[in-house]
Amino acid sequence: MRGDGSGDRDGSARPFSADEGSADTEFDDEYVVRPWWARTSTLIVVVIALFVVSGAVTAWLRISDLQEQVDSLEAQTLAAETARQDAILLAEDLATYDYRDLGGNFRHVASRATARFAGQLDTLTEELGPELQQTRAVATATARSAGVVRADTEKAVVAVFVDQTVTNAKTPQPRVERSRMELTLVREGGVWRLDQAGEL
């Protein structure tokens, strides 16, 4: 007669083995589903991804900072060049005059100057006007060269080398006088204006 399947073929009882139970437990532990973040391969991928993202952010910040420096340098370079060009015109106008219309000459310069320097021009016209008219002085200036001494986007100092052709009652034959002028320009409303001038 066949047994009920709980013993051996001879019908004897089959004792329970502790080893069998522990083996099943170990087998179950090996195949326990772990969370995704606890898997070694996933952790490696996450760490690599973090390094990549961190490197990309650092690179972007450096590139952004470098771009700002380049933009600032370009702005300063452009400002310096426009100041140099304006200084050439201002120096020529400042050193050019005609005793027959001194007010017109200096008013033209004053229109491109700061209020402070425009006031100085009015004083200069009052002081030198009578003498220039008496000697019938006429001067025409031409800038030979100009260089920026220092400049940023708001203020510039420019040295201008000027040839001034002068005639007057004492020397009717034109003579050329060479001088070096230093002009200080400030930016007001996006326009370079003459704020100070001197001869060196």
Backbone as a ProteinNet text record, in pm:
[ID]
protein_1_A
[PRIMARY]
MRGDGSGDRDGSARPFSADEGSADTEFDDEYVVRPWWARTSTLIVVVIALFVVSGAVTAWLRISDLQEQVDSLEAQTLAAETARQDAILLAEDLATYDYRDLGGNFRHVASRATARFAGQLDTLTEELGPELQQTRAVATATARSAGVVRADTEKAVVAVFVDQTVTNAKTPQPRVERSRMELTLVREGGVWRLDQAGEL
[TERTIARY]
84.4	0	89.3	53	132.5	109.5	215.5	203	138.6	121.4	57.5	155.1	278.4	377.4	453.6	424.7	496.3	613.9	632.9	744	819.3	906.7	981.8	894	950	874.1	835.7	916.6	884.1	784.7	735.9	631.9	683.3	812	864.7	862.3	853	846.3	980.4	972.8	1094.2	1115.4	1221.5	1242.1	1274.8	1234.6	1260.2	1406.2	1468.3	1610.4	1623	1696.8	1720	1800.7	1890.8	1973.7	1889.6	1785.6	1699.6	1628.1	1581.7	1511	1602.3	1726.4	1819.2	1860	1872.7	1907.6	1801.2	1674	1565	1569.3	1604.7	1610.1	1719.6	1838.1	1947.3	1911.2	1843	1801.9	1708.7	1618.4	1524.2	1595.6	1698.7	1772.1	1846.9	1899.1	1976.3	1890.6	1766.3	1678.3	1578.7	1613.2	1529.1	1545.7	1437.5	1442.9	1487.8	1599.9	1653.5	1601.8	1591	1548.1	1652.3	1607.9	1696.1	1819.6	1803.4	1916.1	2019.3	1983.5	2077.2	2159.4	2129.6	2204	2338.5	2443.6	2578.3	2591	2539	2549.5	2475.5	2362	2285.8	2360.2	2421.7	2498.4	2614	2680.6	2792.9	2743.8	2631.6	2576.2	2537	2475	2433.5	2554.2	2658.5	2780	2842.2	2851.1	2907.6	2823.7	2690.6	2601.7	2620.2	2636	2658.4	2788.8	2893	3021	3006.3	2933.1	2914.7	2837.7	2728.9	2648.2	2729.2	2803.9	2886.9	2991.4	3053.8	3153.8	3093.1	2972.9	2906.3	2869.5	2819.6	2783.9	2908.1	3016.4	3141	3192.7	3188.4	3234.6	3148.3	3016.8	2926.3	2953.8	2976.7	3005.8	3136.1	3236.1	3364.2	3349.3	3274.7	3252.8	3175.4	3073.3	2993.9	3080.4	3166.3	3255.5	3354.4	3406.4	3500	3431.4	3305.6	3232.2	3208.7	3178.5	3160.4	3289.3	3402.8	3530.8	3559.2	3528.2	3549.5	3459.8	3332.6	3239.2	3285.4	3333.6	3382	3504.5	3594.5	3714.8	3679.2	3585.4	3542.7	3477.4	3396.1	3330.2	3433.4	3534.9	3639	3721	3750.5	3826.9	3749.3	3620.2	3536.5	3524.5	3506.3	3495.1	3623.5	3737.7	3866.1	3885.3	3845.8	3863.3	3771.3	3645.6	3554.5	3599.3	3652.8	3704.7	3824	3910.5	4027	3983.9	3887.1	3839.7	3773.9	3692.9	3628.2	3730.5	3834.1	3937.2	4011.5	4033.6	4100.9	4020.4	3889.2	3803.8	3796.8	3787.7	3780	3909.5	4022.7	4151.6	4166.6	4127.4	4135.6	4044.3	3922.4	3829.4	3877.1	3936.6	3982	4100.7	4187.4	4306.7	4284.5	4163	4129.4	4041.6	4082.2	4002.6	4028.6	3938.9	3948.2	3902.7	3986.7	3957.1	3825.1	3779.3	3655.6	3530.9	3547	3431.5	3476.4	3537	3584.5	3469.9	3361.3	3246.8	3193.1	3188.5	3138.7	3229.7	3361.1	3456.7	3440.5	3439	3435.5	3296.5	3192.1	3058.1	3045.6	3111.8	3107.5	3172.5	3284.2	3349.8	3264.4	3207.2	3127.1	3006	2952.7	2837	2871.6	3001.6	3046	3128.6	3110.9	3185.4	3089.1	3145.8	3065.5	3033.7	2936.5	2898.3	3016.6	3097.1	3213.2	3313	3346.3	3445.1	3387	3257.3	3193.8	3205.2	3192.2	3209.8	3352.1	3449.7	3589.4	3615.3	3549.7	3566.7	3512	3401.6	3345.8	3444.5	3504.7	3604.1	3725.8	3770.5	3886.9	3859.6	3739.8	3704.2	3707.8	3658.5	3658.5	3800.1	3888.6	4025.4	4112.5	4105.1	4193.1	4131.7	4000.2	3932.7	3988.6	4002.4	4053.7	4193.1	4281	4416.4	4417.4	4339.5	4335.1	4276	4178.7	4118.9	4216.5	4290.5	4386	4497.8	4542.9	4652.6	4601.2	4471.4	4409.4	4458.5	4451.5	4504.1	4406.7	4464.7	4388.2	4471.5	4407.5	4478.6	4393.5	4462.1	4396.9	4477.4	4410.3	4480	4447.9	4551.7	4537.1	4604.4	4532	4588.3	4675.6	4799.5	4891.1	4872.2	4851.1	4830.5	4765.9	4714.4	4650.5	4659.4	4674.2	4682.3	4609.1	4548.9	4474.9	4573.2	4573.2	4658.6	4597.4	4471.1	4395.5	4247.1	4171.9	4029.9	3952	3826.6	3729.2	3601.5	3490	3368.7	3306.3	3356.2	3297.1	3391.5	3521.6	3617.6	3740.5	3796.5	3915.5	4006.6	4136	4237.7	4313.9	4316.3	4375.2	4479.8	4596	4701.4	4692.4	4686.6	4672.1	4788.2	4857.5	4966.4	4908.3	4923.1	4855.1	4955.7	4932.9	5004.1	4909.7	4952.8	4868.7	4933.2	4863.8	4911.8	4854.5	4944.5	4902.1	4947	4857.5	4893.8	4837.4	4906.5	4856.4	4919.3	4889.9	4937.8	5089.2	5152.3	5298.1	5367.3	5306.5	5366.4	5263	5252.5	5151.3	5179.5	5305.9	5337.1	5301.8	5227.1	5185.9	5305.9	5295.1	5397.5	5328.1	5400.2	5343.9	5399.3	5310.5	5347.1	5295.4	5386.7	5348.1	5330.8	5226.9	5200.3	5139.3	5145.8	5085.3	4979	4857	4744.5	4696.6	4656.3	4597.8	4453.4	4361.4	4219.4	4157.5	4075.1	3999.6	3854	3802.7	3664.8	3585.4	3460.5	3370.9	3246.6	3186.5	3069.3	2942.7	2863.4	2736.6	2627.4	2529.3	2420.7	2466.3	2571.9	2622.1	2709.9	2744.7	2826.4	2951.7	3067	3190.7	3190.7	3217	3221.7	3355.6	3404.5	3531.7	3513.7	3594.8	3582.6	3706.7	3819.6	3942.7	4039.8	4118.3	4217.1	4338.6	4454.9	4579.2	4686.2	4785.7	4897.2	5018.4	5081.8	5197.4	5325.7
-117	0	123.8	225	347	435.9	497.9	589.3	719.2	803.3	934.3	1039.2	994.5	1089.3	1160.4	1127.3	1197.9	1118.6	991.4	909.7	852	756.6	690.8	586.9	521	418.5	302	279	167.8	206.2	330.5	373.1	432.8	433.5	491.4	643.1	699.1	846	906.7	1019.8	1092	1209.6	1203.4	1311.2	1444.3	1552.7	1688.4	1724.6	1778.3	1815.2	1965.2	2006.3	2150.3	2211.7	2131.3	2184.8	2224	2141.9	2172.1	2305.2	2326.6	2453	2572.8	2559.9	2672.7	2698.3	2595.4	2612.9	2690.8	2658.1	2732.5	2879	2903.8	3043.7	3121.1	3056.4	3121.6	3145.3	3050	3064.6	3183.8	3199.3	3311.4	3444.6	3449.9	3575.5	3621.1	3526.1	3562.5	3629.4	3600.9	3652.4	3755.2	3816.2	3924.5	4045.2	4106.8	4222.3	4343.8	4403.3	4521.1	4647.3	4757.6	4883.7	4929.6	5008.7	5046.5	5120.9	5204.3	5283.5	5203.2	5079.1	4995.5	4905.4	4907.2	4822.4	4886.6	4807.2	4858.7	4925.6	4863.3	4918.9	5052.2	5061.8	5186.9	5297.8	5266.3	5365.4	5420.4	5332.3	5375.9	5472.3	5438.7	5524.8	5660.6	5658.8	5784.9	5871.7	5809.9	5886	5947	5867.9	5919.1	6034.3	6017	6121.9	6250.5	6236.6	6354.9	6424.8	6346.4	6405.6	6479.5	6418.5	6480.1	6611	6607.7	6728.5	6837.4	6798.2	6894.9	6956.7	6871.4	6922.8	7015.9	6982.5	7066.8	7201.9	7202.2	7328.7	7414.8	7352.4	7426.6	7486.2	7405.8	7453.9	7569.6	7557.4	7664.2	7793.3	7782.1	7900.8	7967	7884.8	7940.2	8007.6	7943.1	8001.4	8131.4	8133.1	8253.7	8367	8335.4	8436.4	8486.6	8395.9	8435.1	8522.6	8490.4	8570.3	8711	8722.2	8854.2	8935.5	8869.7	8939.5	8985.4	8898.6	8934.6	9051.7	9046.6	9155.3	9286	9278.9	9399.5	9456.6	9368.9	9414	9475.9	9414.1	9469.1	9605.8	9620.2	9748.1	9856.3	9822.5	9919.2	9956.6	9857.8	9884	9976.1	9948	10031.2	10172.5	10182.4	10313.4	10394.1	10328.5	10397.3	10449.6	10371.3	10413.3	10529.8	10523	10634	10761.2	10744.4	10860.5	10920.7	10838.2	10886.4	10966.2	10912.2	10981.3	11115.3	11115.7	11240.5	11341.4	11291.9	11381.8	11451.2	11380.9	11442.1	11560.9	11542.5	11650.5	11765.9	11733.4	11837.8	11917.3	11849.2	11919	12013.1	11968.4	12053.5	12174.9	12153.1	12265.4	12361.4	12307.4	12391	12477.7	12426.3	12500	12579.3	12578.9	12655.6	12774.7	12892.9	13011.4	13120.5	13217.1	13332.1	13454.6	13557.3	13676.1	13741	13713.7	13774.2	13706.4	13584.9	13513	13419.7	13477.9	13396.3	13328.3	13402.3	13344.8	13222.2	13227.7	13113.3	12992.1	13016.8	12906.3	12833	12909.4	12847.7	12792.6	12853.6	12798.8	12660.1	12639.1	12507.7	12402.8	12439.5	12346.9	12328.4	12438.5	12432.2	12340.6	12331.2	12245.2	12097.6	12067.6	11928.4	11909.8	12001.9	11996.5	11980.6	11947.4	11943.7	12086.9	12100.3	12233.8	12303.5	12227	12284.8	12343.5	12266.6	12314.1	12424.4	12415.6	12522.8	12655.9	12652.1	12774.1	12826.6	12735.8	12777.2	12841.1	12790.2	12848.6	12991.1	13014.9	13151.3	13247	13201.9	13285.6	13310.6	13204.6	13217	13313.2	13309.5	13399.4	13545.5	13570.2	13706.7	13756.6	13665.6	13706.1	13724.5	13632.4	13635.8	13703.6	13718.7	13776.8	13910.1	14009	14140.4	14132.2	14053.1	14040.3	13973.9	13868.9	13798.8	13889.4	13967.8	14059.7	14172.5	14220.3	14328	14281.9	14157.4	14106	14036.8	14033.1	13969.6	13824.7	13754.9	13617.6	13519.4	13433.1	13324.7	13198.5	13090.9	12963.3	12849.4	12758.8	12637.9	12518.4	12426.5	12312.7	12182.8	12099.3	11965	11865.8	11763	11660.6	11565.4	11545.9	11453.4	11310.6	11295.1	11161.7	11176.9	11067.3	11068.4	10929.9	10926.4	10799.3	10806.3	10696.7	10690	10666.6	10755.1	10740.2	10638.8	10656.8	10560.6	10581.8	10475.4	10486.4	10369.7	10398.4	10293.8	10335.3	10277.2	10307.3	10441.7	10507.5	10632.6	10752.3	10727.4	10838.5	10799.5	10896.7	10869.7	10992.2	10964.3	11068.1	11038.4	11136.2	11116.8	11224.6	11182.5	11275.8	11296.6	11422.6	11456.3	11547.7	11508.6	11590.5	11676.3	11809.4	11903.7	11994	12012.3	12114.4	12233.6	12347.9	12467.1	12572.3	12604.9	12707.4	12842.2	12936	13061.6	13179.9	13277.3	13407.6	13517.1	13631.8	13748.8	13874.4	13987.3	14114.2	14123.1	14061.9	14069.5	13971.6	13858.2	13755.9	13715.8	13797.9	13767.9	13638.6	13595.9	13468.8	13354	13259	13148.1	13074.8	13041.9	12961	12842.8	12734	12612	12593.8	12580.3	12553.4	12414.8	12335.5	12199.2	12192	12123.8	12110.8	11974	11939.9	11814.4	11849.2	11813.2	11844.3	11716.6	11732.4	11619.7	11654.4	11575.5	11601.1	11492.9	11536.6	11443.6	11447.5	11332.7	11322.1	11235.3	11273.7	11193	11161.4	11048.8	11004.7	11052.2	11129	11178.4	11148.2	11068.8	11034.6	10958.4	10877.4	10798.6	10877.1	11001.6	11087.9	11130.5	11126.9	11176	11327.8	11388.1	11533.7	11576.8	11689.2	11743.5	11802.2	11754.6	11800.6	11876.4	11852.8	11920.5	11916.5	12022.2	12027.8	12104	12054.6	12121.7	12091.7	12179.3	12161.8	12109.9	12007.9	11946.5	11979.7
0	0	0	-82	-92.2	27.5	68.4	182.3	143.2	240.5	214.9	168.7	141.8	87.3	192.9	322.8	428	478.5	425.9	471.5	356.8	387.4	281.8	216.6	116.2	44.4	136	236.9	325.6	432.3	423.9	516.1	642.9	661.9	784.7	778.4	894.3	899.4	861.6	790.7	748.6	841.7	917.7	1014.7	947.9	1017.7	965.8	986.9	884	891.5	908.8	1013	1036.8	926.2	864	754.8	636.6	609.7	496	516.1	641.1	667.9	653.8	704	694.1	552.4	472.9	331.4	259.3	292.2	227.6	266.9	395.5	442.1	371.5	356	285.3	140.4	82.4	-57.2	-74	22.3	15	31.5	123.3	147	23.7	-53.9	-171.2	-277.1	-278.2	-382.6	-330.8	-215.8	-166.6	-258.5	-301.9	-391.8	-313.1	-352.6	-284.7	-352.9	-276.7	-340.4	-442.2	-541.1	-651.8	-603.9	-497.6	-450.9	-373.9	-337	-262.5	-353	-481.8	-574.1	-606.9	-607	-630.7	-766.5	-869.1	-1004.4	-1014.7	-947.2	-950.6	-879.2	-765.9	-691.5	-774.5	-845.5	-930.2	-1037.7	-1099.3	-1204.6	-1147.3	-1027.4	-964.6	-931.7	-876.5	-842	-966.6	-1072.5	-1198.4	-1252.1	-1244.5	-1293.1	-1213.5	-1081.4	-997.8	-1033.5	-1059.1	-1099.3	-1232.7	-1324.7	-1457.1	-1444	-1365.6	-1347	-1277.3	-1172.4	-1100.2	-1192.4	-1273.6	-1367.6	-1469.6	-1516.9	-1616.4	-1557	-1432.7	-1367	-1345.1	-1298.2	-1277	-1407.7	-1512.9	-1643.9	-1692.6	-1672.1	-1716.7	-1640.6	-1509.2	-1429	-1473.8	-1503.3	-1548.7	-1684.5	-1773.1	-1906.2	-1893.9	-1805.1	-1785.1	-1731.3	-1633.4	-1576.5	-1680.7	-1761.2	-1866.4	-1970.5	-2003.2	-2100.8	-2048.3	-1918.4	-1858.3	-1865.4	-1840.6	-1848.2	-1990.9	-2087.1	-2228.3	-2267.5	-2225.6	-2256.9	-2194.8	-2069.9	-2001.8	-2072.5	-2114.3	-2184.9	-2319.1	-2390	-2518.8	-2499.7	-2394.2	-2367.1	-2336.1	-2257.6	-2224.3	-2347.5	-2430.6	-2553	-2646.3	-2662.3	-2748.5	-2691.6	-2559.8	-2496.8	-2514.2	-2498	-2512.4	-2654.5	-2752.3	-2891.9	-2926.9	-2883.6	-2911.9	-2839.2	-2717.2	-2644.4	-2718.5	-2772.2	-2847.2	-2969.6	-3042.8	-3162.2	-3127.3	-3021.8	-2980.3	-2929.2	-2860.3	-2808.4	-2922.2	-3031.6	-3147	-3198.4	-3216	-3265.2	-3166.1	-3037.9	-2936.1	-2927	-2936.8	-2931.9	-3050.9	-3169	-3287.9	-3273.2	-3223	-3206.3	-3097.8	-2991.7	-2881.3	-2921.4	-3009.5	-3051.5	-3180	-3229.4	-3349.1	-3308.9	-3352.6	-3317.6	-3421.3	-3420	-3510.5	-3432.6	-3429.8	-3349	-3389	-3512.6	-3560.3	-3504.3	-3449.1	-3393.9	-3280.7	-3179.7	-3068.1	-2995.1	-2978.7	-2909.2	-2980.7	-3112.9	-3190.6	-3178.2	-3181.7	-3168.6	-3035.6	-2927.5	-2795.9	-2760.6	-2817.7	-2794.3	-2854.7	-2967.2	-3030.5	-2939.9	-2879.1	-2786.1	-2661.1	-2611.8	-2489.9	-2506	-2627.1	-2649.8	-2634.3	-2638.1	-2624.1	-2497.3	-2403.5	-2277.7	-2160.3	-2045.3	-1923.3	-1882	-1792.9	-1746.9	-1680.3	-1607.6	-1538.4	-1638.1	-1742.8	-1838.5	-1927	-1954.7	-2033.3	-1958.9	-1826.9	-1748.1	-1755.7	-1756.7	-1768.7	-1904.9	-2008.6	-2142.5	-2147.6	-2081.3	-2078.2	-2011.7	-1902.1	-1832.1	-1920.3	-1990.9	-2078.8	-2193.5	-2247.5	-2357.1	-2311.2	-2191.2	-2137.9	-2112.5	-2067.9	-2034.4	-2157.9	-2252.9	-2369.9	-2491.3	-2490	-2606.1	-2652.6	-2564.9	-2607.3	-2669.8	-2610.1	-2663.5	-2801	-2818.3	-2947.1	-3055.2	-3018.6	-3115.5	-3151.6	-3054.3	-3079	-3171.7	-3152.3	-3235.4	-3361.7	-3376.3	-3493.7	-3510.5	-3402.3	-3402.1	-3465.6	-3547.6	-3613.1	-3599.5	-3562.6	-3547.3	-3602.6	-3669.5	-3720.8	-3671.9	-3608.3	-3547.1	-3619.7	-3627.5	-3684.3	-3591.2	-3553.7	-3465.4	-3545.5	-3498	-3565.6	-3517	-3389.3	-3332.9	-3196.6	-3146.9	-3015.2	-2954.2	-2822.8	-2752.2	-2619.9	-2583.3	-2457.3	-2343.1	-2246.1	-2128.5	-2032.7	-2005.3	-1925	-1953.6	-1938.9	-1972.3	-1914.5	-1881.9	-1855.1	-1928.2	-1892.8	-1967.7	-1930.8	-1824.9	-1779.5	-1785.4	-1790.7	-1790.4	-1869.9	-1942	-2023.5	-2023.4	-2023.5	-2036.7	-2165.5	-2255.7	-2388	-2414.8	-2462.1	-2502.4	-2653.5	-2694.5	-2836.7	-2877.3	-2983	-3038.1	-3150.1	-3133.8	-3222.4	-3293.2	-3423.2	-3500.8	-3516.5	-3467.6	-3471.2	-3562.3	-3669.9	-3762.5	-3719.3	-3686	-3624.2	-3709.7	-3720.7	-3780.3	-3690	-3688.9	-3616.2	-3676	-3615.4	-3671	-3667.8	-3569.4	-3558.2	-3652	-3676.8	-3764.3	-3868.8	-3974	-4076.5	-4152.1	-4156.1	-4220.6	-4126.1	-4174.2	-4086.5	-4026.8	-3902.7	-3838	-3769.7	-3760.9	-3702.2	-3561.4	-3468.8	-3330.3	-3293	-3240.5	-3202.3	-3050.8	-3010.4	-2867.2	-2837.3	-2711.5	-2664.7	-2562.1	-2591.6	-2505.1	-2436.6	-2312.9	-2241.2	-2206.4	-2258.1	-2240.3	-2152	-2060	-1975.5	-2019.4	-2054.4	-2100.5	-2003.6	-1982.3	-1899.7	-1982.7	-1949.8	-2025.6	-1955.3	-2027.6	-1975.7	-2076.8	-2033.6	-2124.2	-2246.9	-2230.5	-2342.2	-2438	-2402.8	-2490.1	-2414.1	-2482.4	-2421.9	-2424.4	-2306.3	-2297.7	-2237	-2285.7	-2238.7	-2098.4	-2004.1	-1866.3	-1818.6	-1886.3	-1846.2	-1963.4	-1978.8	-2086.7	-2037.7	-2077.8	-2041.4	-2144.9	-2148.6	-2243	-2167.5	-2220.5	-2155.8	-2229.9
[MASK]
++++++++++++++++++++++++++++++++++++++++++++++++++++++++++++++++++++++++++++++++++++++++++++++++++++++++++++++++++++++++++++++++++++++++++++++++++++++++++++++++++++++++++++++++++++++++++++++++++++++++

